[in-house]
Amino acid sequence: MKRFEYTVKIYSVEELKERGVDIGEENNIVYACRPGGECEVHDVGTEQLDDLSGLLNEMGASGWELVELVFHQSGIVSFWKRETTARE
């Protein structure tokens, strides 16, 4: 029987900027959030995608599988899972 563990990783706006992912409109990633909290990504530049991919690949290299990525007003929230050793 497969067993999984789950984690949530939050990337703040400041952390993203330090890592080369600037989600400001002038830097190609444009996202808009509605009052209810739903957010959409509109324009993403190639360089921004490469930087974001590198950030996410770090978790993937540790065996985590990305389940969902959500853009939020305060940054990005990512949901991850990975298989654990089955215990009897």
Stockholm file with secondary structure:
# STOCKHOLM 1.0

chainA/1-88         MKRFEYTVKIYSVEELKERGVDIGEENNIVYACRPGGECEVHDVGTEQLDDLSGLLNEMGASGWELVELVFHQSGIVSFWKRETTARE
#=GR chainA/1-88 SS CCEEEEEEEEEEHHHHHHTTCCCSGGGTCEEEECTTSCEEEEECCHHHHHHHHHHHHHHHHTTCEEEEEEEETTEEEEEEEEEECCCC
#=GC SS_cons        CCEEEEEEEEEEHHHHHHTTCCCSGGGTCEEEECTTSCEEEEECCHHHHHHHHHHHHHHHHTTCEEEEEEEETTEEEEEEEEEECCCC
//
